[in-house]
Structure formats: C-alpha cells, structure tokens
Amino acid sequence: MRFSTMGTALLSDDVAASSRFYVQHFGFKPVAELDWYVSLHHDEHPHYVIDFVQRGHEAMPAGFRAQETGGLCLAFLVEDATAEEARMRAEGVEIAEPLRDEPWGQRRFNVWSPEGVLIEILQTIEPDPEWMAQQQL
C-alpha cells in the first residue's frame, strides 16, 4: 500500500478543547472546523494529521461512536526534551510522568491531552553502555 499522509482520528467530548491543546502546545493549525469535527495539520510536518470527532457523532460507525479514547500514546521526537518540559510546565500542562533519562537512549516525559491520550515527548540520547552490554544485542 502506498499512501501520502497518515492521520489519526480521536473521539473527544470537547472537540474545541482538544483542538486548542494541540494548537497551543504542539503548533498544529486547524484546516477544517465544524462544531463536531476539527482537522489539524502541522506546517513543518504536512503529512501528519490529527482529527477530532465529537464522541457519539453519526460520522463514526455505530459500534465505535461511544468508545472512550484511551490506550493510545502519541510520541513527538524533539531536539531538547528538557526545554520542552520546562515550556509545557510554564504553560500549565499536566505532566503525567516527569522528565527522565532511560538507559536505552531516551530522555522523555509524558503529558495528558484533554481527550485522554498520553503524549510522550522524547529526545534521543546516548544509551547507557553498561545497560547496553547487559542486553546482549
């Protein structure tokens, strides 16, 4: 299969709040806005699309409409996770897990979005050599 764009559609109880969160904190821009639907695109990453659909709306299949949005983690790879965590704290974003360095080579933290998606912000760092040696890679 060949495709040009990958989009994620998330059910939300408050489409406007979800949209504002991703616009304010991640730099997305709305390209379509209805009272029950918003499509966000990112100027620097034009092939990444996040859509929000009002939970219960008939645009979704009947068996899916009332589902809770959960069990989903979106990850954003950044150059400086430390700076991003400081910025998000200053902006009042709820930090789900604080900044930490993982031995496998990630500096990361997590935040919650309004619709219940866990968002991981991570930076690639050098892995711990001792930990790597123990993994028998």
Salt bridges, closest charged atoms under 4 A:
ASP13 OD1 - ARG55 NE 2.76
ASP43 OD2 - LYS29 NZ 2.70
GLU84 OE1 - ARG87 NH2 2.78
GLU85 OE2 - ARG89 NH2 3.27
GLU91 OE1 - HIS25 ND1 2.56
GLU91 OE1 - ARG87 NH1 2.96
ASP101 OD1 - ARG107 NE 2.60
GLU102 OE2 - ARG100 NE 3.05
GLU102 OE2 - ARG108 NE 3.05
GLU120 OE2 - ARG108 NH1 2.34
